[in-house]
Amino acid sequence: MLLLQFYSWTDPLAQVIREDIGRIAWNSFLALVPLTLSFFLFYKPRSRLFCWSTYILLVLSFSIGIKKYNNGNLLEALERIVLSLWGVRAIFIAFALMAIIILTIFDRRLKDPIARSQSIIWWIGLFLFVAILPNAPYILTDVVHFYDAVRTIPSAWTITLFIVPTYLVFIGIGWLAYVFSLVNIGIYLSKNYLTRYINIIELSLHAICAIGIYIGRFLRFNSWSFVTQPKLFLSVLPGELIGKFPLVVIFLTFCIIATLYTLCKPLVAKSSLYRD
């Protein structure tokens, strides 16, 4: 009798784990990428434990996520990237020329050949950072999968002891990755005497993330869709963002992100990781 009762608890849990672990790992990996980039682009906290924990989680989440959730799609995605680059090469050439012009005008370090290569790498990293950043707060919307998991498992104890902690850690990783990333930007700006731009940059990134979350959750595009599906992305996106529903959703998402960030930023900024 006890064995049957134990099986009735564990079998639905095992099913949920099999279905969710890959998605949780992959989305955690995407959330940790901008945080890792922020260490090299903006500011690296003095705690080696924190940094190495981030690197280890990044590798583990990628290893699990690519196998369980994205299995079989990696080579296909690479093939689509190559074909898309050839099919819309004019767009990428235009962006490359634009980037060169911006770098030439605004970056004085380009006069030094060594600094030039470092600067270009920094700007490429910044582009990747902004493009991938929405994946961190996007994890907040995965609460919909938590609801599905709760409906699947009949045992309240199983939900309390396993499902709730798992999703709290999962959502916490994504959100804290976002907060830490923006705090690192603020420190970088402060050290470069650009403190007056911190608020506007934070609000701008909140807005970009709100748009990115809508694109990912409702339009089902990914951060790399601009590269793998550029024609579809550029043709569908403008029309889908114009309308009462998308604008309301984006605005509400922006308000939620901005409010939560305002509450969490002082706690993170005053933590021991940022004490001199």
Secondary structure, DSSP 8 states (H G I E B T S, - for coil): -HHHHHHHHHHHHHHHHHHHHHHHHHHHHHHHHHHHHHHHHT---S-HHHHHHHHHHHHHHHHHHHHHTSTTTHHHHHHHHHHHHHHTHHHHHHHHHHHHHHHHHH-GGGGSHHHHHHHHHHHHHHHHHHHHTTHHHHGGGGHHHHHHHHHH---HHHIIIIIHHHHHHHHHHHHHHHHHHHHHHHHHHHHTT-GGGHHHHHHHHHHHHHHHHHHHHTS---TTHHHHSHHHHHHHHHHHTSSHHHHHHHHHHHHHHHHHHHHHHHHHHTSGGG--
